[in-house]
Amino acid sequence: MPGGCATGVGSWPGGDPREAAATIVGELADLPHLVELPERGVGADLIGRGAALLVDLHIDSTPRGYRFASRPGAVSRRARDLLRTDVDALDEAWQNAGLSGSDRLVKVQAAGPLTLAAHVELSSGHRALTDAGAVRDLSASLAEGLDQHVAEVRRRLGARVVLQLDEPSLTAVLDGALPGVSTLNTVRALPEAEAVDLLDTVINGQSVPVLVHSCAQPPALGLLRRTAAVALGFDLSTIGARQLDEVGEALDAGKRLVLGVVPPAPPSAPITWRELAQPGVRLVDQLGFGRETLAQRVAVSATCGVAGASSTWARRALQLATDVARAYAEEPEALSFD
């Protein structure tokens, strides 16, 4: 994971994978990513995309979302076809940019095991998270599927790959805040030790560096620091005084950070890269780390996916993230906000 660079979280507006891939490859020189286009519907959202990567596990749709199925059906096939289309589009954009075989870096994303288990149902209608055996099977299946997916992207692009696990439901899983099928069927809070073990099952099953991203408020940084992930991504605006020590401990532990500083939708008033750069600078200053940390161990992104934004703002968000990252990489010591 390089520092001083910009990347995207994952989701993107619209439904044209070729246009999206060309935009991402063109705008993000240092760390482009395989985009997700949830506007295409069933199978294209975070959970459907993650389920498409499972090995020997299949899904179907329900009025509430997704459920495990005994055999492959239309929903499983659609999710895998959409993923294949997206990889094809990235491959084409990579070739058109003259990057094939260049050993450049690219990022792929998928829902992490805890978020998948929180949102995919068992045949009984209960969340998979309520069955410890089902969660272990899901984690092992996801680890294998992601390893195959990463290998394919690496082979087709001739690129180095970073894997991002998205865990937006992590804090709710740990807090026992997910509703059950009824008031009598609650979803237990998952102990942190179990959560770390499940995450590490997937992380340690990969041959590439793994970043865990969570846009939960607040993100469970203390837990994520204890995983095998090399980098942690989060919305910087959710970090209050109570989480500052956790950020410092993550840096002390050698983790890299992906700071979400660009809003996923246009703010009410125009905003500049200097305004967006300020919180990251103040963060490392307050924690007592040298400004060179921004260039060496910090990347920049939007706070969350930009699927809900207009294409105009989505492109602007990439430009702002790139400008902030460039300032972190080139002149962190010179940045002043007085």
Salt bridges, closest charged atoms under 4 A:
GLU19 OE2 - ARG315 NH2 3.33
ASP81 OD1 - ARG84 NH1 2.71
ASP86 OD2 - ARG40 NH2 2.77
ASP86 OD2 - ARG49 NH2 2.19
ASP88 OD1 - ARG156 NH2 2.73
ASP91 OD2 - ARG156 NH2 3.11
GLU92 OE2 - ARG18 NH2 2.68
ASP103 OD2 - ARG160 NE 3.73
GLU121 OE2 - ARG64 NE 2.62
GLU121 OE1 - ARG67 NH2 2.95
GLU152 OE2 - ARG156 NH1 3.44
ASP166 OD1 - HIS213 ND1 3.56
GLU192 OE1 - ARG226 NH2 2.41
GLU194 OE1 - ARG188 NH2 3.01
GLU249 OE1 - ARG225 NE 3.68
ASP285 OD1 - ARG291 NE 2.89
ASP323 OD1 - ARG326 NH1 3.07
